[in-house]
Amino acid sequence: PCERLGLVVGEAEPRLLQVDETGRAALGDALSGRKTIALDEAQMANGSHPDSDIDPTALGLTPRNLAYVIYTSGSTGT
């Protein structure tokens, strides 16, 4: 649900999100002020997609930051 996605993004505070049209619609206000990379042709055609890959070091990332993230509520049930 959209509310759950917003909660996850708000708590995780990602520096960069890859989204398509469906993801943008689902996340809505949770994307406000967040850097995104378009995964759909419509947004890329509007020039919203970078001309080249983003330099990971500009985001402060190194190979040590590579991760596969699974977000769960744990035992809180939230």
N, CA, C and O atoms as a Tinker XYZ file with bonds, in Angstrom:
   312  protein
     1  N      0.822000   -1.204000    0.000000    73     2
     2  CA     0.000000    0.000000    0.000000    64     1     3
     3  C      0.864000    1.265000    0.000000    63     2     4     5
     4  O      1.996000    1.254000    0.484000    81     3
     5  N      0.331000    2.326000   -0.534000    73     3     6
     6  CA     1.071000    3.587000   -0.635000    64     5     7
     7  C      1.561000    4.091000    0.720000    63     6     8     9
     8  O      2.689000    4.570000    0.835000    81     7
     9  N      0.722000    3.985000    1.734000    73     7    10
    10  CA     1.121000    4.447000    3.074000    64     9    11
    11  C      2.333000    3.674000    3.573000    63    10    12    13
    12  O      3.244000    4.256000    4.161000    81    11
    13  N      2.346000    2.379000    3.342000    73    11    14
    14  CA     3.462000    1.528000    3.787000    64    13    15
    15  C      4.739000    1.911000    3.044000    63    14    16    17
    16  O      5.804000    2.018000    3.652000    81    15
    17  N      4.637000    2.116000    1.731000    73    15    18
    18  CA     5.810000    2.513000    0.952000    64    17    19
    19  C      6.361000    3.849000    1.454000    63    18    20    21
    20  O      7.575000    4.020000    1.572000    81    19
    21  N      5.472000    4.782000    1.746000    73    19    22
    22  CA     5.900000    6.075000    2.273000    64    21    23
    23  C      6.612000    5.933000    3.603000    63    22    24    25
    24  O      7.608000    6.612000    3.852000    81    23
    25  N      6.107000    5.053000    4.462000    73    23    26
    26  CA     6.732000    4.801000    5.761000    64    25    27
    27  C      8.132000    4.217000    5.584000    63    26    28    29
    28  O      9.074000    4.644000    6.250000    81    27
    29  N      8.265000    3.250000    4.694000    73    27    30
    30  CA     9.566000    2.612000    4.451000    64    29    31
    31  C     10.565000    3.641000    3.931000    63    30    32    33
    32  O     11.688000    3.719000    4.429000    81    31
    33  N     10.167000    4.426000    2.940000    73    31    34
    34  CA    11.078000    5.433000    2.386000    64    33    35
    35  C     11.426000    6.476000    3.441000    63    34    36    37
    36  O     12.576000    6.903000    3.532000    81    35
    37  N     10.455000    6.884000    4.229000    73    35    38
    38  CA    10.714000    7.869000    5.271000    64    37    39
    39  C     11.684000    7.370000    6.325000    63    38    40    41
    40  O     12.554000    8.118000    6.772000    81    39
    41  N     11.545000    6.125000    6.724000    73    39    42
    42  CA    12.430000    5.569000    7.752000    64    41    43
    43  C     13.808000    5.227000    7.195000    63    42    44    45
    44  O     14.818000    5.423000    7.871000    81    43
    45  N     13.854000    4.716000    5.963000    73    43    46
    46  CA    15.131000    4.296000    5.379000    64    45    47
    47  C     15.966000    5.485000    4.910000    63    46    48    49
    48  O     17.192000    5.396000    4.849000    81    47
    49  N     15.318000    6.583000    4.582000    73    47    50
    50  CA    15.982000    7.791000    4.101000    64    49    51
    51  C     17.006000    7.501000    3.001000    63    50    52    53
    52  O     18.171000    7.873000    3.137000    81    51
    53  N     16.589000    6.840000    1.906000    73    51    54
    54  CA    17.538000    6.549000    0.828000    64    53    55
    55  C     18.031000    7.828000    0.163000    63    54    56    57
    56  O     17.300000    8.812000    0.059000    81    55
    57  N     19.274000    7.797000   -0.282000    73    55    58
    58  CA    19.853000    8.951000   -0.950000    64    57    59
    59  C     19.461000    9.009000   -2.410000    63    58    60    61
    60  O     19.500000   10.074000   -3.027000    81    59
    61  N     19.082000    7.863000   -2.971000    73    59    62
    62  CA    18.750000    7.775000   -4.388000    64    61    63
    63  C     17.745000    6.649000   -4.577000    63    62    64    65
    64  O     17.905000    5.563000   -4.020000    81    63
    65  N     16.701000    6.916000   -5.372000    73    63    66
    66  CA    15.686000    5.901000   -5.650000    64    65    67
    67  C     15.544000    5.703000   -7.149000    63    66    68    69
    68  O     15.546000    6.671000   -7.909000    81    67
    69  N     15.423000    4.469000   -7.570000    73    67    70
    70  CA    15.107000    4.150000   -8.960000    64    69    71
    71  C     13.603000    3.914000   -9.016000    63    70    72    73
    72  O     13.084000    3.019000   -8.349000    81    71
    73  N     12.908000    4.716000   -9.811000    73    71    74
    74  CA    11.451000    4.601000   -9.871000    64    73    75
    75  C     10.950000    4.662000  -11.303000    63    74    76    77
    76  O     11.568000    5.273000  -12.175000    81    75
    77  N      9.813000    4.014000  -11.525000    73    75    78
    78  CA     9.114000    4.142000  -12.793000    64    77    79
    79  C      7.815000    4.902000  -12.515000    63    78    80    81
    80  O      7.589000    5.364000  -11.396000    81    79
    81  N      6.982000    5.028000  -13.516000    73    79    82
    82  CA     5.739000    5.791000  -13.372000    64    81    83
    83  C      4.861000    5.228000  -12.251000    63    82    84    85
    84  O      4.290000    5.983000  -11.464000    81    83
    85  N      4.758000    3.918000  -12.185000    73    83    86
    86  CA     3.951000    3.281000  -11.149000    64    85    87
    87  C      4.530000    3.554000   -9.763000    63    86    88    89
    88  O      3.790000    3.832000   -8.820000    81    87
    89  N      5.849000    3.475000   -9.644000    73    87    90
    90  CA     6.499000    3.751000   -8.366000    64    89    91
    91  C      6.323000    5.188000   -7.930000    63    90    92    93
    92  O      6.089000    5.458000   -6.752000    81    91
    93  N      6.434000    6.123000   -8.879000    73    91    94
    94  CA     6.231000    7.536000   -8.541000    64    93    95
    95  C      4.807000    7.768000   -8.045000    63    94    96    97
    96  O      4.593000    8.510000   -7.086000    81    95
    97  N      3.830000    7.132000   -8.700000    73    95    98
    98  CA     2.434000    7.287000   -8.285000    64    97    99
    99  C      2.216000    6.684000   -6.904000    63    98   100   101
   100  O      1.516000    7.268000   -6.078000    81    99
   101  N      2.804000    5.527000   -6.647000    73    99   102
   102  CA     2.621000    4.842000   -5.366000    64   101   103
   103  C      3.306000    5.586000   -4.226000    63   102   104   105
   104  O      2.785000    5.633000   -3.112000    81   103
   105  N      4.469000    6.166000   -4.499000    73   103   106
   106  CA     5.224000    6.838000   -3.444000    64   105   107
   107  C      4.763000    8.266000   -3.213000    63   106   108   109
   108  O      4.891000    8.786000   -2.104000    81   107
   109  N      4.231000    8.902000   -4.236000    73   107   110
   110  CA     3.673000   10.254000   -4.095000    64   109   111
   111  C      4.580000   11.206000   -3.353000    63   110   112   113
   112  O      5.722000   11.433000   -3.753000    81   111
   113  N      4.064000   11.767000   -2.259000    73   111   114
   114  CA     4.795000   12.776000   -1.478000    64   113   115
   115  C      6.072000   12.248000   -0.848000    63   114   116   117
   116  O      6.952000   13.034000   -0.496000    81   115
   117  N      6.195000   10.930000   -0.698000    73   115   118
   118  CA     7.409000   10.354000   -0.101000    64   117   119
   119  C      8.633000   10.629000   -0.971000    63   118   120   121
   120  O      9.763000   10.551000   -0.489000    81   119
   121  N      8.418000   10.951000   -2.252000    73   119   122
   122  CA     9.537000   11.259000   -3.142000    64   121   123
   123  C      9.967000   12.719000   -3.067000    63   122   124   125
   124  O     11.013000   13.089000   -3.601000    81   123
   125  N      9.180000   13.534000   -2.419000    73   123   126
   126  CA     9.469000   14.963000   -2.347000    64   125   127
   127  C     10.864000   15.214000   -1.784000    63   126   128   129
   128  O     11.190000   14.779000   -0.679000    81   127
   129  N     11.675000   15.917000   -2.555000    73   127   130
   130  CA    13.023000   16.260000   -2.133000    64   129   131
   131  C     14.035000   15.136000   -2.263000    63   130   132   133
   132  O     15.185000   15.293000   -1.852000    81   131
   133  N     13.627000   13.997000   -2.831000    73   131   134
   134  CA    14.539000   12.867000   -2.979000    64   133   135
   135  C     15.044000   12.778000   -4.417000    63   134   136   137
   136  O     14.311000   13.060000   -5.364000    81   135
   137  N     16.285000   12.387000   -4.562000    73   135   138
   138  CA    16.889000   12.210000   -5.879000    64   137   139
   139  C     16.408000   10.886000   -6.464000    63   138   140   141
   140  O     16.433000    9.855000   -5.791000    81   139
   141  N     15.969000   10.921000   -7.724000    73   139   142
   142  CA    15.456000    9.712000   -8.362000    64   141   143
   143  C     16.124000    9.486000   -9.717000    63   142   144   145
   144  O     16.624000   10.419000  -10.347000    81   143
   145  N     16.119000    8.239000  -10.143000    73   143   146
   146  CA    16.534000    7.851000  -11.487000    64   145   147
   147  C     15.326000    7.200000  -12.136000    63   146   148   149
   148  O     14.716000    6.295000  -11.567000    81   147
   149  N     14.983000    7.668000  -13.336000    73   147   150
   150  CA    13.819000    7.149000  -14.047000    64   149   151
   151  C     14.095000    5.773000  -14.619000    63   150   152   153
   152  O     15.162000    5.521000  -15.179000    81   151
   153  N     13.131000    4.893000  -14.474000    73   151   154
   154  CA    13.236000    3.567000  -15.059000    64   153   155
   155  C     12.218000    3.365000  -16.174000    63   154   156   157
   156  O     12.045000    2.252000  -16.673000    81   155
   157  N     11.546000    4.448000  -16.562000    73   155   158
   158  CA    10.558000    4.335000  -17.633000    64   157   159
   159  C     10.902000    5.303000  -18.759000    63   158   160   161
   160  O     11.535000    6.334000  -18.531000    81   159
   161  N     10.493000    4.974000  -19.937000    73   159   162
   162  CA    10.821000    5.753000  -21.128000    64   161   163
   163  C     10.188000    7.136000  -21.111000    63   162   164   165
   164  O     10.790000    8.085000  -21.615000    81   163
   165  N      8.986000    7.282000  -20.545000    73   163   166
   166  CA     8.301000    8.571000  -20.562000    64   165   167
   167  C      9.111000    9.641000  -19.843000    63   166   168   169
   168  O      9.284000   10.745000  -20.361000    81   167
   169  N      9.601000    9.323000  -18.666000    73   167   170
   170  CA    10.367000   10.317000  -17.915000    64   169   171
   171  C     11.726000   10.550000  -18.567000    63   170   172   173
   172  O     12.218000   11.678000  -18.585000    81   171
   173  N     12.335000    9.492000  -19.103000    73   171   174
   174  CA    13.632000    9.656000  -19.763000    64   173   175
   175  C     13.489000   10.554000  -20.984000    63   174   176   177
   176  O     14.391000   11.339000  -21.277000    81   175
   177  N     12.377000   10.456000  -21.697000    73   175   178
   178  CA    12.154000   11.282000  -22.879000    64   177   179
   179  C     12.018000   12.750000  -22.504000    63   178   180   181
   180  O     12.317000   13.625000  -23.316000    81   179
   181  N     11.570000   13.031000  -21.281000    73   179   182
   182  CA    11.430000   14.410000  -20.820000    64   181   183
   183  C     12.745000   14.989000  -20.313000    63   182   184   185
   184  O     12.773000   16.104000  -19.793000    81   183
   185  N     13.822000   14.244000  -20.460000    73   183   186
   186  CA    15.127000   14.738000  -20.035000    64   185   187
   187  C     15.392000   14.581000  -18.558000    63   186   188   189
   188  O     16.340000   15.173000  -18.043000    81   187
   189  N     14.584000   13.800000  -17.855000    73   187   190
   190  CA    14.777000   13.631000  -16.422000    64   189   191
   191  C     15.832000   12.590000  -16.092000    63   190   192   193
   192  O     16.246000   12.465000  -14.939000    81   191
   193  N     16.258000   11.859000  -17.074000    73   191   194
   194  CA    17.269000   10.821000  -16.861000    64   193   195
   195  C     18.642000   11.419000  -17.121000    63   194   196   197
   196  O     18.816000   12.132000  -18.109000    81   195
   197  N     19.613000   11.154000  -16.276000    73   195   198
   198  CA    20.941000   11.723000  -16.487000    64   197   199
   199  C     21.546000   11.249000  -17.804000    63   198   200   201
   200  O     21.260000   10.146000  -18.269000    81   199
   201  N     22.389000   12.101000  -18.404000    73   199   202
   202  CA    23.059000   11.753000  -19.656000    64   201   203
   203  C     24.065000   10.633000  -19.468000    63   202   204   205
   204  O     24.398000    9.929000  -20.421000    81   203
   205  N     24.548000   10.464000  -18.255000    73   203   206
   206  CA    25.515000    9.408000  -17.975000    64   205   207
   207  C     25.237000    8.860000  -16.579000    63   206   208   209
   208  O     24.422000    9.403000  -15.832000    81   207
   209  N     25.917000    7.795000  -16.250000    73   207   210
   210  CA    25.751000    7.208000  -14.927000    64   209   211
   211  C     26.159000    8.206000  -13.851000    63   210   212   213
   212  O     27.095000    8.985000  -14.035000    81   211
   213  N     25.462000    8.176000  -12.749000    73   211   214
   214  CA    25.810000    9.032000  -11.619000    64   213   215
   215  C     27.081000    8.486000  -10.986000    63   214   216   217
   216  O     27.212000    7.280000  -10.773000    81   215
   217  N     28.010000    9.377000  -10.689000    73   215   218
   218  CA    29.262000    8.977000  -10.045000    64   217   219
   219  C     28.955000    8.585000   -8.598000    63   218   220   221
   220  O     28.585000    9.444000   -7.798000    81   219
   221  N     29.103000    7.299000   -8.246000    73   219   222
   222  CA    28.762000    6.877000   -6.889000    64   221   223
   223  C     29.562000    7.604000   -5.817000    63   222   224   225
   224  O     29.081000    7.780000   -4.698000    81   223
   225  N     30.783000    8.029000   -6.150000    73   223   226
   226  CA    31.576000    8.727000   -5.146000    64   225   227
   227  C     30.972000   10.103000   -4.831000    63   226   228   229
   228  O     31.180000   10.642000   -3.744000    81   227
   229  N     30.226000   10.665000   -5.785000    73   227   230
   230  CA    29.559000   11.944000   -5.531000    64   229   231
   231  C     28.475000   11.775000   -4.473000    63   230   232   233
   232  O     28.102000   12.739000   -3.806000    81   231
   233  N     27.974000   10.564000   -4.319000    73   231   234
   234  CA    26.979000   10.269000   -3.287000    64   233   235
   235  C     27.625000    9.756000   -2.014000    63   234   236   237
   236  O     26.942000    9.451000   -1.036000    81   235
   237  N     28.967000    9.664000   -2.034000    73   235   238
   238  CA    29.683000    9.155000   -0.864000    64   237   239
   239  C     29.703000    7.636000   -0.796000    63   238   240   241
   240  O     29.946000    7.066000    0.268000    81   239
   241  N     29.447000    6.974000   -1.925000    73   239   242
   242  CA    29.388000    5.512000   -1.937000    64   241   243
   243  C     30.709000    4.899000   -2.387000    63   242   244   245
   244  O     31.408000    5.448000   -3.238000    81   243
   245  N     31.032000    3.762000   -1.804000    73   243   246
   246  CA    32.201000    2.983000   -2.184000    64   245   247
   247  C     31.742000    1.533000   -2.339000    63   246   248   249
   248  O     30.599000    1.226000   -1.997000    81   247
   249  N     32.594000    0.625000   -2.843000    73   247   250
   250  CA    32.194000   -0.779000   -2.934000    64   249   251
   251  C     31.769000   -1.378000   -1.594000    63   250   252   253
   252  O     31.052000   -2.378000   -1.560000    81   251
   253  N     32.200000   -0.781000   -0.514000    73   251   254
   254  CA    31.806000   -1.280000    0.812000    64   253   255
   255  C     30.346000   -0.982000    1.133000    63   254   256   257
   256  O     29.791000   -1.552000    2.072000    81   255
   257  N     29.708000   -0.076000    0.348000    73   255   258
   258  CA    28.322000    0.293000    0.582000    64   257   259
   259  C     27.328000   -0.587000   -0.169000    63   258   260   261
   260  O     26.122000   -0.487000    0.058000    81   259
   261  N     27.814000   -1.439000   -1.052000    73   259   262
   262  CA    26.925000   -2.280000   -1.827000    64   261   263
   263  C     26.099000   -3.158000   -0.899000    63   262   264   265
   264  O     26.642000   -3.805000   -0.004000    81   263
   265  N     24.785000   -3.181000   -1.112000    73   263   266
   266  CA    23.921000   -3.945000   -0.205000    64   265   267
   267  C     22.663000   -4.422000   -0.921000    63   266   268   269
   268  O     22.212000   -3.821000   -1.896000    81   267
   269  N     22.123000   -5.496000   -0.420000    73   267   270
   270  CA    20.804000   -5.972000   -0.818000    64   269   271
   271  C     19.942000   -5.734000    0.406000    63   270   272   273
   272  O     20.203000   -6.294000    1.471000    81   271
   273  N     18.926000   -4.916000    0.267000    73   271   274
   274  CA    18.155000   -4.501000    1.421000    64   273   275
   275  C     16.775000   -5.149000    1.408000    63   274   276   277
   276  O     16.061000   -5.105000    0.406000    81   275
   277  N     16.421000   -5.740000    2.521000    73   275   278
   278  CA    15.080000   -6.259000    2.739000    64   277   279
   279  C     14.540000   -5.522000    3.950000    63   278   280   281
   280  O     15.142000   -5.560000    5.024000    81   279
   281  N     13.421000   -4.859000    3.786000    73   279   282
   282  CA    12.842000   -4.085000    4.873000    64   281   283
   283  C     11.676000   -4.851000    5.469000    63   282   284   285
   284  O     10.711000   -5.159000    4.769000    81   283
   285  N     11.754000   -5.156000    6.731000    73   283   286
   286  CA    10.663000   -5.845000    7.415000    64   285   287
   287  C     10.309000   -5.100000    8.684000    63   286   288   289
   288  O     11.080000   -4.266000    9.159000    81   287
   289  N      9.163000   -5.394000    9.225000    73   287   290
   290  CA     8.748000   -4.751000   10.461000    64   289   291
   291  C      9.326000   -5.422000   11.686000    63   290   292   293
   292  O      9.184000   -4.925000   12.803000    81   291
   293  N      9.983000   -6.560000   11.475000    73   291   294
   294  CA    10.506000   -7.294000   12.625000    64   293   295
   295  C      9.370000   -7.736000   13.517000    63   294   296   297
   296  O      8.328000   -8.176000   13.032000    81   295
   297  N      9.561000   -7.626000   14.792000    73   295   298
   298  CA     8.527000   -8.088000   15.715000    64   297   299
   299  C      7.542000   -6.979000   16.111000    63   298   300   301
   300  O      6.622000   -7.213000   16.895000    81   299
   301  N      7.741000   -5.767000   15.563000    73   299   302
   302  CA     6.872000   -4.654000   15.967000    64   301   303
   303  C      5.493000   -4.761000   15.352000    63   302   304   305
   304  O      4.523000   -4.263000   15.924000    81   303
   305  N      5.385000   -5.403000   14.192000    73   303   306
   306  CA     4.107000   -5.496000   13.506000    64   305   307
   307  C      3.700000   -4.224000   12.819000    63   306   308   309
   308  O      2.573000   -4.118000   12.335000    81   307
   309  N      4.591000   -3.249000   12.761000    73   307   310
   310  CA     4.287000   -1.972000   12.109000    64   309   311
   311  C      4.452000   -2.109000   10.612000    63   310   312
   312  O      4.243000   -1.144000    9.877000    81   311
